[in-house]
Amino acid sequence: MENTELEGRIARLERRGRAALIVAIVSASSAILAVGGAAGSRATAEMPALLTPRPSGVLTVRELNIVDGNGVTRVKIGAPLAHAIVNGQQNQTRGGRPEDTMSGVLLFDAEGVERSGYATVDHGYSNVLLTLDEKNKQHAMFIAEPTGATTLRLFNADTKDRVDVAIDKDGPSISMIRRGKEVFRIPATNRPAR
């Protein structure tokens, strides 16, 4: 593969990654604004038992669900979040051990399928992550580690293809995995793909 063709492919992937990140940030911001508006207008009219009113006007809850006109949850804010529902089945974890929980915001489509999340890991290695999902699998993840390392990962679980754009204590890197095998890495190193 010629360098110019490879550089063109990398540039297209970077543009797609930036576009996906912008969409995710706008979606998360919209969800947060929607939560603020919905909480303010309904909090006094509908005071569920879980709410703890405070004299200062602060609303304290463990979970807040924003529903659409059909009663489908479209935004969920929780501490901790329930484990993911994939293909209509509740998973026992969010990718780790059952006791590994996350807190944050989830976005759902009109069918109630989780499509995106912005969360922090509650215990252990406290990553912050933003995910973009299809109906059954994740396709993009942006991770900020507590040590300062950051990774933007685009992947297709069906084909085991993946592109990582990362920066850590060793500097920036770009890697491409095709069918589960690394086919490209800048800078070239002997360290295995994560």
C-alpha positions as CSV (number, residue, x, y, z in Angstrom):
1,M,0.0,0.0,0.0
2,E,1.4,3.4,-1.0
3,N,2.0,6.0,1.7
4,T,-0.3,8.5,0.0
5,E,-3.2,6.0,-0.1
6,L,-2.5,5.1,3.6
7,E,-2.4,8.7,4.6
8,G,-5.7,9.3,2.8
9,R,-7.3,6.4,4.6
10,I,-6.0,7.7,8.0
11,A,-7.2,11.2,7.3
12,R,-10.7,9.8,6.4
13,L,-10.8,7.8,9.6
14,E,-9.7,10.8,11.7
15,R,-12.5,12.9,10.1
16,R,-15.0,10.2,10.9
17,G,-13.8,9.9,14.4
18,R,-14.0,13.7,14.9
19,A,-17.6,13.7,13.5
20,A,-18.6,10.8,15.8
21,L,-17.2,12.6,18.8
22,I,-19.0,15.8,17.9
23,V,-22.3,13.9,17.5
24,A,-21.7,12.2,20.9
25,I,-20.9,15.5,22.7
26,V,-24.0,17.2,21.2
27,S,-26.2,14.3,22.1
28,A,-24.8,14.1,25.7
29,S,-25.2,17.9,26.1
30,S,-28.8,17.8,24.7
31,A,-29.6,15.0,27.2
32,I,-28.2,16.9,30.1
33,L,-30.2,20.0,29.1
34,A,-33.3,17.9,28.6
35,V,-32.8,16.4,32.1
36,G,-32.5,19.8,33.6
37,G,-35.6,21.1,32.0
38,A,-37.7,18.0,32.7
39,A,-36.5,17.8,36.3
40,G,-37.3,21.5,36.9
41,S,-40.8,21.4,35.5
42,R,-41.9,18.0,36.9
43,A,-40.0,17.8,40.2
44,T,-42.6,19.7,42.3
45,A,-45.6,18.1,40.6
46,E,-44.4,14.5,40.7
47,M,-42.4,13.9,43.9
48,P,-41.5,10.1,43.8
49,A,-40.5,8.4,47.1
50,L,-36.9,8.3,46.0
51,L,-36.5,12.0,45.9
52,T,-35.1,13.8,48.9
53,P,-36.2,17.4,49.0
54,R,-33.6,19.8,50.3
55,P,-34.3,23.4,51.5
56,S,-31.6,24.6,49.0
57,G,-33.7,23.4,46.0
58,V,-31.3,20.5,45.3
59,L,-32.9,17.3,43.9
60,T,-31.1,14.1,45.2
61,V,-31.9,10.8,43.4
62,R,-30.1,7.6,42.6
63,E,-31.6,7.3,39.1
64,L,-33.6,9.6,36.8
65,N,-35.4,8.4,33.7
66,I,-36.5,10.7,30.9
67,V,-39.3,9.2,28.8
68,D,-40.8,10.2,25.5
69,G,-44.5,10.6,24.7
70,N,-44.8,6.8,24.4
71,G,-43.4,6.1,27.8
72,V,-40.1,4.8,26.4
73,T,-37.0,5.7,28.4
74,R,-34.8,7.9,26.2
75,V,-32.3,9.2,28.7
76,K,-31.2,7.6,32.0
77,I,-29.0,9.1,34.6
78,G,-27.9,6.8,37.3
79,A,-25.4,6.1,40.1
80,P,-24.9,3.3,39.5
81,L,-26.3,2.5,36.0
82,A,-28.1,-0.8,35.5
83,H,-26.2,-3.4,33.5
84,A,-26.6,-3.2,29.7
85,I,-29.6,-4.7,27.9
86,V,-28.5,-6.4,24.6
87,N,-30.9,-8.3,22.4
88,G,-33.6,-7.8,25.0
89,Q,-31.6,-9.6,27.7
90,Q,-30.1,-7.9,30.8
91,N,-26.3,-8.6,30.9
92,Q,-24.8,-9.5,34.3
93,T,-22.1,-6.9,33.8
94,R,-21.1,-3.8,31.9
95,G,-18.0,-5.6,30.5
96,G,-16.2,-6.5,33.8
97,R,-17.1,-8.3,37.0
98,P,-20.7,-8.1,38.3
99,E,-19.5,-5.8,41.1
100,D,-17.9,-3.4,38.7
101,T,-20.4,-0.7,38.2
102,M,-20.5,2.6,36.3
103,S,-22.4,5.8,36.9
104,G,-23.4,8.3,34.2
105,V,-25.8,9.0,31.4
106,L,-27.3,6.6,28.9
107,L,-29.1,7.5,25.7
108,F,-31.8,5.1,24.2
109,D,-33.5,5.1,20.8
110,A,-37.3,5.2,20.2
111,E,-37.4,1.4,20.8
112,G,-35.7,1.7,24.2
113,V,-32.4,0.2,23.0
114,E,-29.3,1.6,24.6
115,R,-27.3,3.5,21.9
116,S,-24.8,5.6,23.7
117,G,-23.3,6.2,27.2
118,Y,-21.1,8.6,29.0
119,A,-20.0,7.2,32.3
120,T,-17.3,6.8,34.9
121,V,-16.2,3.4,36.4
122,D,-17.2,3.4,40.1
123,H,-14.5,1.1,41.5
124,G,-10.9,0.2,40.7
125,Y,-9.4,1.7,37.6
126,S,-11.7,4.7,37.2
127,N,-11.9,5.3,33.4
128,V,-14.2,7.9,32.0
129,L,-15.8,6.7,28.7
130,L,-18.1,7.7,25.9
131,T,-19.6,5.0,23.7
132,L,-21.6,5.0,20.5
133,D,-23.5,1.8,19.8
134,E,-25.6,0.1,17.2
135,K,-28.6,-1.8,18.4
136,N,-26.5,-4.8,19.6
137,K,-22.8,-3.8,19.8
138,Q,-20.5,-0.9,20.5
139,H,-18.8,0.7,17.5
140,A,-16.9,3.7,19.0
141,M,-15.4,4.4,22.4
142,F,-13.6,7.4,23.7
143,I,-11.7,6.6,26.9
144,A,-9.8,8.8,29.3
145,E,-7.8,6.9,31.9
146,P,-7.0,8.2,35.4
147,T,-3.3,8.1,34.5
148,G,-3.8,10.6,31.6
149,A,-3.8,8.1,28.7
150,T,-6.6,8.7,26.2
151,T,-7.9,6.4,23.4
152,L,-10.4,6.8,20.6
153,R,-11.4,3.3,19.4
154,L,-13.5,2.6,16.4
155,F,-14.3,-1.1,15.9
156,N,-16.5,-3.7,14.3
157,A,-16.9,-6.7,16.6
158,D,-18.3,-8.9,13.7
159,T,-15.1,-8.6,11.6
160,K,-12.7,-8.0,14.6
161,D,-11.5,-4.8,12.7
162,R,-10.4,-1.9,14.9
163,V,-8.7,1.5,14.7
164,D,-7.1,3.1,17.8
165,V,-5.9,6.6,18.0
166,A,-4.2,7.0,21.4
167,I,-1.8,9.0,23.5
168,D,-0.1,7.9,26.7
169,K,3.2,8.4,28.5
170,D,5.0,6.9,25.5
171,G,3.5,9.5,23.1
172,P,0.8,9.3,20.4
173,S,0.1,6.2,18.3
174,I,-2.3,5.0,15.6
175,S,-3.0,1.3,15.1
176,M,-5.2,-0.7,12.8
177,I,-6.4,-4.3,13.4
178,R,-7.9,-6.2,10.5
179,R,-9.6,-9.5,11.2
180,G,-8.0,-9.6,14.7
181,K,-4.4,-9.0,13.5
182,E,-2.5,-5.8,13.7
183,V,-1.7,-4.6,10.2
184,F,-0.5,-1.1,10.9
185,R,1.0,0.9,13.7
186,I,2.6,4.3,14.0
187,P,5.1,4.5,15.6
188,A,6.1,0.9,14.9
189,T,6.7,-0.8,18.2
190,N,7.0,-4.3,19.6
191,R,4.2,-3.7,22.1
192,P,1.0,-5.7,21.5
193,A,-2.3,-4.0,20.6
194,R,-4.6,-3.6,23.6
